[in-house]
Amino acid sequence: MTSLTALLAGAARTATGFTTHIPSNWLQGRTAYGGLSSALALAAAKQVEADLPPLRSAQIAFIGPLSGEVSVTATTLRRGRNAAFVQADIVSQVGLGFRATFVFMAALESSVALERTTRAAHTPPAADAPLYTGPAEFFTGNFNFFDLKDAAGPVEWLRWGRLIERDGLDPEIELMALGDALPPAAFRLFQKMTPLSSLTWQVNVLQPKPMTRDGWWLIQADTDLAQNGYSSQRMRMWDADGTLVAEGMQGVAIFG
């Protein structure tokens, strides 16, 4: 198995990013797992500008399948005094498969101070808790999971997750790699296996440079609507101390 750390370390640098090979253990069907694509794109974005402030937002489009050899490129759209907008693309032999706009922003002095986020009511799994790891030939084999089935609603996933190999990873890249690790919440509605595909993902990072303990992040996906082959879901992530660190939305295509 190739870890994300090893994948980034072995990438071949180019003038605008890097090239790499998507290994089979990071595939989700016929395409790369969305969190991996997002992490690779963010890694390229962070190389294109020196001394970027913290990541605060990402707007992601999963345009087409990505596998095999890929080229990851990034370009600065604008850098002002406080914020930088960087676009990142991933292209395979079949064309453009991924595009993201990352927004990096420094803290500003402000008279506005409001905190209405909800702290997590659950603690990370104990050292002897039964953890789930997916098969080695599927992207979930790169993670440990601990389900909170009794606490989840009928169209909700709620799960502790962590990368098995995470030493040396940039915390923001780790966050993006794990943030899409849950199945779409609409999956819980199905009576039989039905193909799904993420279309878009909007992420807002609420804490600059978020970090956690022992790699554990609490991740949630909750469906608001699923009809006419389309689902919209809300997503959130907490650190091990219960602080909400990211929230977002995702659009999902349902083929059946």
Summary of the structure (lengths in Angstrom):
residues: 256
radius of gyration: 17.7
end to end distance: 32.5
largest distance: 52.4
contacts: 821
relative contact order: 0.17
helix: 18%
strand: 42%
